[in-house]
């Protein structure tokens, strides 16, 4: 008889784990408190505008291909994945604009216009970033790592030294680039995982290779199509999933998880429980009656939440011709911006602003001659009891003023549809610790750059998936977390059977 698994939460990590475990022969039941699957990968529409409310950039599509292949499916039969060029359009306060592109001759030409010396070292930098990615394929993307010992077991000494463990991503960027604009641009790749380049380890310079070497992508019809494809596959694999089902407690006998209790009092029992709710909120809310729950939370305090965000969904009555699909309006002082957000824990008064305008690539996302603007500004995670209600309007004004100043003429007057997400919404909707967007911050000094281990230390058969666990936040990483956690579940069951035998 196959073992029964309950998955708490239908974000990409939960769905990925459910797909893999069902494909591996487990009986899987998934419980989601929201009205639809997808977690932070979600959608909203109004007045003819459609918006992806979470991730808007897809990297490393091989992770989705691998997930669907594990169930003998081809992801390209479910969704249409398109490459985006230019990848980013970047705007600076002094009027400089740089299009980030994997068209390397064009990219090199733009770098050369800034600095001949930086252009001469560009391919050396790309080679370094590619090497960091190759190292990660051997460990980081292959196995759910819980710490340094497991990393060491997968690399020889030369490789470990080659990862530059004593250096930060910022130090590597500045080694190869002298121009301040280029330093800021390549350092900002780290915001794919919501961390600081001054704190993150050098190995994460690989994010430049992930973008320039592998490309960035969009899913035709909107990024939410990824969630719909996974939902279709769950149905094909006969995974039972229930929506609007809020889990109140993880049942246990003190040593093992035995199931869950819903807010309505219903109970479901299982041999294995997988939580897509982050570990710290899970211990705080779903396992609060378990002895040592508080101790477990304290032990995990070094895994601080990443940045949160203020999101404005803006439908405009005109098109902004100067925008590409993905756009960054950079801060004038990136050092101060990162210091304020990551060291002081306060919103930057001159923030970098991201605008995703998917209608530039997909006209179905907005009415004719209009734009759907997904405007994201990173802000610190919430402190205990903090609310953004008191200053969201002030920050909204600051953001729109900056965009108008940097070329988006009459933006405020052009808005005909608007919706706002605050850090409190992210916390309330998805249970994210501090309203974190990307799970756990990557900090070489606080946590060695590692994430929360997928295996619970309190209950033998409780596992975690999602952005707070290895390998981290973002669509590919979260999806990969579900697959890698399924691997360790199989490994644990196999070891248990050996011990019985």
Rosetta blueprint (number, residue, H / E / L):
1 X L
2 X L
3 X L
4 X E
5 X E
6 X E
7 X E
8 X E
9 X L
10 X L
11 X E
12 X H
13 X H
14 X H
15 X H
16 X H
17 X H
18 X H
19 X H
20 X H
21 X H
22 X H
23 X H
24 X L
25 X L
26 X L
27 X E
28 X E
29 X E
30 X E
31 X E
32 X L
33 X L
34 X L
35 X L
36 X L
37 X L
38 X E
39 X L
40 X L
41 X L
42 X L
43 X E
44 X E
45 X E
46 X E
47 X L
48 X L
49 X E
50 X E
51 X E
52 X E
53 X L
54 X L
55 X L
56 X L
57 X L
58 X E
59 X E
60 X L
61 X L
62 X H
63 X H
64 X H
65 X H
66 X H
67 X H
68 X H
69 X H
70 X H
71 X L
72 X L
73 X L
74 X L
75 X H
76 X H
77 X H
78 X L
79 X L
80 X L
81 X E
82 X E
83 X E
84 X L
85 X L
86 X L
87 X L
88 X E
89 X E
90 X E
91 X E
92 X L
93 X L
94 X L
95 X L
96 X L
97 X E
98 X E
99 X E
100 X E
101 X L
102 X L
103 X L
104 X H
105 X H
106 X H
107 X H
108 X H
109 X H
110 X H
111 X H
112 X H
113 X H
114 X H
115 X L
116 X H
117 X H
118 X H
119 X H
120 X H
121 X L
122 X H
123 X H
124 X H
125 X H
126 X H
127 X H
128 X H
129 X H
130 X H
131 X H
132 X H
133 X H
134 X H
135 X H
136 X H
137 X H
138 X H
139 X L
140 X L
141 X L
142 X L
143 X L
144 X L
145 X L
146 X L
147 X L
148 X H
149 X H
150 X H
151 X H
152 X H
153 X H
154 X L
155 X L
156 X L
157 X H
158 X H
159 X H
160 X H
161 X H
162 X H
163 X L
164 X L
165 X L
166 X L
167 X L
168 X E
169 X H
170 X H
171 X H
172 X H
173 X H
174 X H
175 X H
176 X H
177 X L
178 X L
179 X L
180 X H
181 X H
182 X H
183 X H
184 X H
185 X H
186 X H
187 X H
188 X H
189 X H
190 X H
191 X H
192 X H
193 X L
194 X L
195 X L
196 X L
197 X L
198 X L
199 X L
200 X L
201 X E
202 X H
203 X H
204 X H
205 X H
206 X H
207 X H
208 X H
209 X H
210 X H
211 X H
212 X H
213 X H
214 X L
215 X L
216 X E
217 X E
218 X E
219 X E
220 X L
221 X L
222 X L
223 X L
224 X H
225 X H
226 X H
227 X H
228 X H
229 X H
230 X H
231 X H
232 X H
233 X H
234 X H
235 X H
236 X H
237 X L
238 X L
239 X L
240 X E
241 X E
242 X E
243 X L
244 X L
245 X L
246 X L
247 X E
248 X E
249 X E
250 X E
251 X E
252 X E
253 X L
254 X L
255 X L
256 X L
257 X E
258 X E
259 X E
260 X E
261 X E
262 X E
263 X L
264 X L
265 X L
266 X L
267 X E
268 X E
269 X E
270 X L
271 X L
272 X E
273 X E
274 X E
275 X E
276 X L
277 X L
278 X L
279 X H
280 X H
281 X H
282 X H
283 X H
284 X H
285 X H
286 X H
287 X L
288 X L
289 X L
290 X L
291 X L
292 X L
293 X H
294 X H
295 X H
296 X H
297 X H
298 X H
299 X H
300 X L
301 X L
302 X L
303 X L
304 X L
305 X E
306 X L
307 X L
308 X E
309 X E
310 X E
311 X E
312 X E
313 X E
314 X E
315 X E
316 X E
317 X L
318 X L
319 X L
320 X L
321 X L
322 X L
323 X L
324 X L
325 X L
326 X E
327 X E
328 X E
329 X E
330 X L
331 X L
332 X L
333 X L
334 X H
335 X H
336 X H
337 X H
338 X H
339 X H
340 X H
341 X H
342 X H
343 X H
344 X H
345 X L
346 X L
347 X L
348 X L
349 X L
350 X L
351 X L
352 X L
353 X E
354 X E
355 X E
356 X E
357 X L
358 X H
359 X H
360 X H
361 X L
362 X L
363 X H
364 X H
365 X H
366 X L
367 X L
368 X L
369 X L
370 X L
371 X E
372 X E
373 X E
374 X E
375 X E
376 X E
377 X E
378 X E
379 X E
380 X L
381 X L
382 X L
383 X L
384 X L
385 X L
386 X L
387 X L
388 X L
389 X L
390 X L
391 X L
392 X H
393 X H
394 X H
395 X H
396 X H
397 X H
398 X H
399 X H
400 X H
401 X H
402 X H
403 X H
404 X H
405 X H
406 X L
407 X L
408 X L
409 X L
410 X L
411 X H
412 X H
413 X H
414 X H
415 X E
416 X E
417 X E
418 X E
419 X E
420 X E
421 X E
422 X L
423 X H
424 X H
425 X H
426 X H
427 X H
428 X H
429 X H
430 X H
431 X L
432 X L
433 X H
434 X H
435 X H
436 X L
437 X L
438 X L
439 X L
440 X E
441 X L
442 X L
443 X L
444 X L
445 X L
446 X L
447 X L
448 X L
449 X L
450 X L
451 X L
452 X E
453 X L
454 X L
455 X E
456 X L
457 X L
458 X L
459 X L
460 X L
461 X L
462 X E
463 X E
464 X E
465 X L
466 X L
467 X L
468 X L
469 X E
470 X L
471 X L
472 X L
473 X L
474 X L
475 X H
476 X H
477 X H
478 X H
479 X H
480 X H
481 X H
482 X H
483 X H
484 X H
485 X H
486 X H
487 X H
488 X H
489 X H
490 X H
491 X H
492 X H
493 X H
494 X H
495 X H
496 X H
497 X H
498 X H
499 X H
500 X H
501 X L
